[in-house]
C-alpha cells in the first residue's frame, strides 16, 4: 500500500513538473502587466485585513463574554490547595486498604463526634478493611429502633450489618446548636462535593496555622483556615500529632492521619473504584483485541476490491469479421 501510494505521488509529481506547467508559466509571464500585479496586491491585502478582522472580533467576543465569571474574589474563594500525587487516583492503582483501615479509625475516633457518614452501611466495610466479625461487632455497638410490635411499641435492638451508620446528632438543628450555628456536613460524599476533592480536604485538615496571620479578621467562634472559602471556618483544628494510636504501628502525625482519613473518605464516596478500574482494564484488553481483529478482517475482505484492476478493452475494429471472435454479435 505504501509502495502504491508513493508510486502515485511520484507520478503526480512528474506530471506537475511536466512541460505543460513550464509553458503555462511562460504564457503567464508574457501576459503579465502592472495592472495585474496591483490587483494581486489588492486581493492579498483584502485577505489579510479580513483575517485580522475575524481574529480580532473573535478575541473581542471572548474578552467580553467568554471568560468565566467569579462570584467571589480569589481571596474570598480560599487559597488553592496544593496538588498531591494521590496513589489511589492513578489509573492502575487500587486504594491502599491498610490506609483505609487507619482512615476509618481516625474518622471513628475523631470526626464522628461531629460528622455523620450516613450513606455507608456496615456491610460495605466487610472485605474492604474489616472482617465480617469485626464489622458485626462494630454494628452491634450502636442501637437502632425496631419495627413497631403488636402494641405499637418501638424498642431498641443492636445494629446489624445491613444498618447504616448513625449520625452523632438527632437532626441538623441539634448539630448546629452544638457547633456555634455551623452545620458539620455529612462526609459520605465530601471528596466529590468540594472543589479540589482530596487535595482540598487534606489542605483544610492540615492548614490551620498556630495563629491567624497579622491583619486577618477572624469572627468570634470561627477559626482561621486559609483554604476554607472566606477563611473563617466553624470547625476548629481536629488533628494533632499522636491523637490516635494506630494498631499497625504507623506513627500518627497530623499529616499521616489527614492523608489516611482523606483516602478513607474518598473510598466512602467511591467504594466501587477498585472494581471499576479492574473492569476498565478488562474492557480495554478485550476491545483492543477485537479492534485488531476487525482491522484485519476489514483488510482481508477488502483486499480483492483494493487490488483489482478494471480495464475496458474496446473490441478490435474487425472483431465481427473474425470467425470465433468473442465480440461477435
Ligand atoms: C468538634 C466538631 C468537629 C470535628 C471533631 C470535626 N469537624 Fe469537620 N466540621 C465541623 C463543623 C462545625 C463544620 C462546618 C464548618 C463551617 O461551615 O464553617 C465542619 C466542616 C468540615 C468540612 C467541610 C468544609 C467545607 O468546605 O465546607 C470537612 C471536609 C470536615 N469538616 C472534615 C472533618 C474531618 C475529616 C474531621 C476528622 C478528622 C472533622 N471534620 C472533625 C465540626 C467538626
Boltz pocket constraint, residues with backbone or C-beta under 6 A from the ligand:
constraints:
  - pocket:
      binder: B
      contacts: [[A, 106], [A, 107], [A, 110], [A, 111], [A, 112], [A, 113], [A, 114], [A, 115], [A, 179], [A, 182], [A, 183], [A, 184], [A, 185], [A, 190], [A, 194], [A, 201], [A, 204], [A, 205], [A, 228], [A, 232], [A, 233], [A, 234], [A, 235], [A, 236], [A, 238], [A, 239], [A, 261]]
      max_distance: 6.0
